């Protein structure tokens, strides 16, 4: 087995020396398109060996083996010129007629870029990538773990953090939704593909024959409208054994709801839709009853609409979507009347740090039955830990108590249920705090007491200030 970690470290060391790369997001994008082409080339070699009539959608002179595989091949300015003036323009305009592989290649290269400025450094990176063989199952599996760590770095890469959901969260939601072979699975805001790869691993454990494997490949679908995460998600799924991923390069909010037919509806939705964002391109007009520019609210309406009868969903939503009047209230009313919102897991507000510090929730609902009651569970930080951070992220093991509670529910200091009538009386407000904390709340001071405490604080400060003045005389 190749020293995969060592190879990736060497590539990164080379990239750090190139003055064209600025920041983690650019380095990941640069590595991303090169990895994609190397993996694509290896898979093509496998297809060519197994299929007599296989034809690559990439013109011969632009295939990896022709320009990248030779350690003594193109380098320096010649290599840069070839990539910038020939390779990228060709792949961005590749013929995609009736060819999903070609479409995938075109969409990967239509929005991503070559940032490196040294052709010599580029050649060094290519030569290191050529040490990898993605047709070796053990290497591919091991590299999948390394790739997950690369994606995890996006969480602290500025705005790009929005594309990565912590693995513990994606795995927990997937485990509880328990998708089955033959069920269609969709993430309409798939980012780097974390939910989809969890679903793939979950379903692969159920496969016993070629037909089940075909169903797995056909039923995992994602939508993503930004070039970098589309590239990373596509590569991620290929590493997880999906030869031609069903990831569509599109804005999930671009179509009016009525354009979706029964054939578009799915059995399972797993998603962490963008939140805190403002909808662009006037897409709010596609939701006439729920016209708002808040992306999370529109995604919630879309996901309700896309679920089949008896379909189920597990999604991430911020506190802001649980409360509020006007459109927000109507969105929650739609959720509670068209679906059984049976569970809300309330997460600490540091799960998505440093990208986002807002409090988030995991919502689980089934389509086709009205909500009668909502169970809430307050997930707390590990004992002695004040917040999650880059080095102390949320771990899957922390969800084990919730899994144990899930099928045998009872109220406790972290779990409570609220009947629908109470929620209706609250104008469908779902921002319901843990009632066991009421005793703590009643011990808090009222306004008059707070004023008195503030006055005492001022008096103490005045005394200390006078003591300091006396000391310096």
Buried (B, 14 or more C-beta within 10 A) or exposed (E): EBEBEEBBEBBBEBBEEBEBBEEBBBBBBBBBBBBBBBBBBBBBBBBEEEEEEEEBBBEEEBBBEBBBBBEEBBBEEEBBEBBBEEBBEBBBEBEBEEBEBBBBBBBBBBBBBBBBEBBBBBBBBBBBBBEBBBEBEEBBEBBBEBBBEBBBBBBBBEEBBBBBBBBBBBBBBBBBBEBBBBBBBBBBBBBBBBBBBBBBBBBBEEBEEEEBBEBBBEBBBBBBBBBBBBBBBBBBBBBBBBEBBBBBBBBBBEBEBEEEEEEEBBBBBBBBBBBEBEBEEEBBEBBEEBEBBBBBBBBBBBBBBBBBEEBBBBBBBBBBBBBBEEBBBBBBBBBBBBBBBBBBBBBBBBBBBBBBEBBBBBBBBBBEBEBEBBBBBBBBBEEEEEEBEEEEBBEBEBBEBBEEBBEEEEEEEBBBBBEBEEBEEBEBBBBBEBEBEEEEEEEEEEEEEEEEEEEEEEEEEEEEEEEEEEEEE
